[in-house]
Amino acid sequence: MNGTSSTAVHGIPHQFNVSAAISALSSKGVLLPVAGAVFSLIFFLLPFISSPKVDAPIVGYRSVFELTLLLRLRFLFGAKDIIRNGYSKYKNVIFYVRRIDIDVAVVPTKYLDELRLLPISKLSSLHALVANLVGEYTYISRILESNQHVRVLQTHLQGNLEKFLGWAEEELNDIFETTVPNSTEWQEVDIQDLQRTIVSRIMSRVFLGYPTCRNKEWLHLCLAFTVNVFATSFALRMFPPFLHSFIARLLPSRYWIRRNLDKAEKLIVQLIDHHAERAAQKAHDPGMHREDEIASLLDWMIENAQGNEAEPQKLAARQLILTLASVHTTSMALAHALFDLCAHPEYMVPLREELLDVLQQPGGLCKRNLEQLHKMESFLAESQRLNPPVLLTPQRQVMQQICLSDGTILPQGTRIAFASAAIAMDPIINPSPEQFDGYRSLHKHQHDLEHGIKVNKHAMAVPDKERLVFGHGKQACPGRFFAVNEMKMILARFLVGYEFKFPEGKERPRNFFLEEYIVPDPRAKLMMRNRKM
C-alpha cells in the first residue's frame, strides 16, 4: 500500500521487509547452503536463465571479457551503480540489467504515457510481483485468482478515507499509551522494530478491525509471513525454474509460510462467524447502523465477495498479502524519515511549529488537517526520494506482445521496469540531487502556483514521471492516499511528544542493497525521550 509503500503492483507494492528477511535467511539455515550452491551450479545453469527479448544494450559489464556470471553476481549487491550508470548512458532508450534469475528491460519514461493505459491483460504488475516472489511456491500466486484486493482498496478504502483515518487515530492513541516508550530520560530504541509494531497495529485495525488488531498471534503473523516469503523467494530465485520444486522442499521457510497461512485461516474463520452474527442481528434490527456492520475491510470483502472469494483460506491468504504490501514499506519510510530528522535537526522546529498550528484547528489529525501539513509531506517525499524501497519501479510483465508508437516491440514474457531511483537522482529533474532538501517538493509546488499551475503534481501521493514510488497509471497503488496520511499521522505524534538523536558517536545509518531492494541498516538505533512540555 505504501510506499510508503511504496511501489505499487496493481494495488500491491512489491517491496517488503528485506532487512528482517536477510536475517531470516541466515537464521533459518538458508543463506550459506544457497550461496554455496549458487557459486557451484550457476556456471552450468546460465543457459536456463532468460536472455534479452528486446534488441537493447546490456549494462554493467566491466570489460568485454567479463563473464555474465560475474555480472549477475555483482548485481546482488551493486545494483545501484549498475542501474545508475545505465540510466546515465541510455536515458532515452531501453537497456537491460542482469539479475541472477532474469534480465530486466529498463524502459525510459518517454513510454510511460502509452504504457500506463494498457490493460492488465497486456501489461501486468501483479504477474511481475508473483514472479519476483516465486508465487507458485510462496502461495503469493493466490492473489492472481481475483482482483478482490483492488476492489476493496479502490471502492471502500479510498471512498471512506476519513472514517479509516479516524480508526487509525484511535489505534494510534492506544499504541502511544501502551507501547511507545514514555520516559523523559534518553533511551536507545530499535526504531525500525517500533515502527513495524505501530504500522502493523494500524493496518490490522483497518483490515480486520478491533479487537483483532491487538491480537498478538495475528500481529506476529503479519511480520513472520513477510520474512518467510522473502526468505523462500530469494533462495529459489538463485536457481532456474526447473529446480524450484526440488529446492522448495528443502527450505524451512516455505514450511513456515504454510504454517502462517493455516494459523491466519483459523483467525479469519472466527471473524467470518462474527460477521455472520452481526448480519443476523441486523436482520432482526433493521435500524442497526451500517457502521456496526462494516467494521473493517474484511467485512466489506465478505459482503462483496464474488464466486469463492469469501472462503476462509482465500481471505486469509489475501489478508496476509495485503499486510506484506502495506506494513513493511510504510514502517521503513517512517524509520528513514526519523533518521533524516536526526541527520538534519534544523527541520525539527519548523515541522513541529507547522504541526502545532494545524492541531489548533478542530478535528485533530483528521484528513483535512493532515492535508495542510505541507512541510511535513515535502520532508517525507525528500526522505523517500533519497531512500526509496526499490531501485526499479514500477515493474511489469508483458502478457501479450506490445508494439510501441515508435515501432519498438516488447515481446510476450519480457520483464520491464523503470529506473525510478536513478530518475529521482537526475540533476536535470532535481538540481543538487545528492543534497537533502526537505522543502524540495514544496518549493516546486510554490513555483507552479506562481506560474498559474494549480494542480499539485508534486504531492507525495500523486504519481508522476519524475516520482514513481507509488507506481503510475491504472496500476498505481490504490492505497497510496491512506499510506501518506498514515505516515503523517504517525510522524506527527512522534514530533509533538518526543525528541530524537543518534546514539553517541553514531551518524545516519547507511542503506543496504540486495538486488534492486534498499533497506536501512537493521542494526541502527535511535535515542528518544519524551519532550518536557
Buried (B, 14 or more C-beta within 10 A) or exposed (E): BBBBBBBBBBBBBBBBBBBBBBBBBEEBEBBEEBBEBBEEBBEEBBEEBBEBBBEBEBBBBEEEEEEBBEBBBBBBEBBBEBBBBBBEEBBEEBBBBBBBBBBBBBBBBBBBEEBBEBEBEBBBBBBBBBBBBBBBBBBBBBBBEBBBBBBBBBEBBBEBBEBBBBBBBBBBEBBBEEEBBEEEEBEEBBBBBBBBBBBBBBBBBBBBBBEBBBBEEBBEBBBBBBBBBBBBBBBBBBBBBEBBEEBBEEBBBBBBBEEBBEBBBEBBBEBBEBBEEBBEEBEEEEEBEEEEBBBBBBBBBBEBBEEEBBBBBBBBBBBBBBBBBBBBBBBBBBBBBBBBBBBBEEBBEBBBEBBEEBBEEEEBBBBEBBBBBBBBBBBBBBBBBBBBBBBBBBBBBBBBEBEBEEEBEBEEEBBBBBBBBBBBBBEEEBEEBEEBBBBBBBEBBEEBEEEEEEEBBBBBBBBBBBBBBBBBBBBBBBBBBBBBBBBBBBBBBBBBBBBBBBBEEEEBBEBBBBBBBBBBBBEBBBBBBBEEE
